[in-house]
Amino acid sequence: MKTKIWTILFLLCVCFGCLAKEVIPFNTSAHHEYGESVNEQNYENDRLIKIIYPKTNVECLDDAIQTYIEQTKRSFMENNTSNTEDKAELNVDYQSYIKDNRYISIKLDTYMRILDEKQQVKTWVYDQTNDTMVQLHDLLDEDALDDVSEITKAYFKKQYPEECDTQNFAIFTAPAYDNFETFVLRKDAFVFYFAAGTLFDRGVYMELPYEQLQDHIRMEPEQVTAFVPYADVLNEPVKQIDPNKPMVALTFDDGPTKKYTTAILDALKEHQASATFFVLGSRAKDFPEILQRMVLEGNEVGNHTFSHKQLTTLSKENIEEEITATQESIHDVINRYPTIIRPPYGSKNDNVLSCAQGKKIVTWTIDTEDWRHKDAKKIVENVIKNVKDGDIILMHDLYPSTAEAAIILIPTLQDMGFQLVTISELYDYGKNDAGKIM
């Protein structure tokens, strides 16, 4: 058996190396339209760090993003003195947009919790035609500011009528470029972001279609592509599972990603195996074809919250928002709601359990620590050495090494006599009760 594993591993490292080294410069998802995702994670000691940002191959844009990321990490590390039992947390994620094959917009969302919570939105807009970063005054003439100001006031007074009669609201909706410099260009609209402490105590945003400013705009709006709805019904295949034979569940967190999730799905399909993918709500609509494929090929989609915050640090209301937003985001794609939830970092308390509302909270029995090692050989060894009937195996479909390891593990576990099933199937056959809410 060991000889077979090492032979497979050697051959895979040779033929699969292109997956680890290949760069995909463009994504085609709803909120990641430009750039290759870079992932940084550290779950050690007294802190949790999860950072995802884009590499665009535009020098000035990448330099600006990298500078911001390094400054944010440095600030977090220098002030990392939490006085609670929960670890301090830094979470950065991004959205990217391309308009008219000319304007690249990048938005970074930063959540930092040390002694208290801080959230920040940072944006950049780059003009490929002129090879320069652009500001709002490059896109709208001065007369437009009066319209933007009035539209903003009217929009938020309608949304939050009891909160707009403040000095801050009047100051930060006034017709000044500085008030509206945090923005991105989508295909159909400007999106303006307002930080916590400006209009309101919390951060808010507003979408403004280009046609409302057509007399003042300094660019030609692009035709909006009509939305094509997804299939109303998805039918997964009927599977033959022997309740008397050992079974395990492979699980993958934090995705999906176009490259590595697809490679894992290919291997599962080839060997007629199943797995469970705990999806972030913020990424679900970016990869509808991948989520639909998961279901159609007999895999399970689980809820991994919307933005990967440590739930035990949030209020009950915010926990519910994280879970509910993800439920809806996934349902919009696969026409069904997940019945299982995996809290980020496996963190749970009474508030988290009560917000689960009858859904199973799922942790794991084998942690491959793939985020730490990024080494397919170590991941495979860890699983093969420790696996037993009913195990739930934790991995992340973010890394080439995890995809390499999965391609080895799927047939190897089958050769060892294990059936590869979903989490719900594992529970249905009474193999593991770790996910049942107490």
PyMOL commands that set and color helices and strands:
alter all, ss='L'
color gray80, all
select helices_A, chain A and resi 2-15+17-21+59-78+136-139+144-159+167-172+177-180+210-213+258-270+281-284+288-296+311-313+316-334+344-346+350-355+370-373+376-386+400-415+423-428
alter helices_A, ss='H'
color red, helices_A
select strands_A, chain A and resi 36-42+47-55+88-99+103-113+117-127+132-133+183-185+189-194+204-209+247-253+276-279+300-303+340-341+360-361+366-367+392-396+419-420
alter strands_A, ss='S'
color yellow, strands_A
deselect
rebuild
show_as cartoon
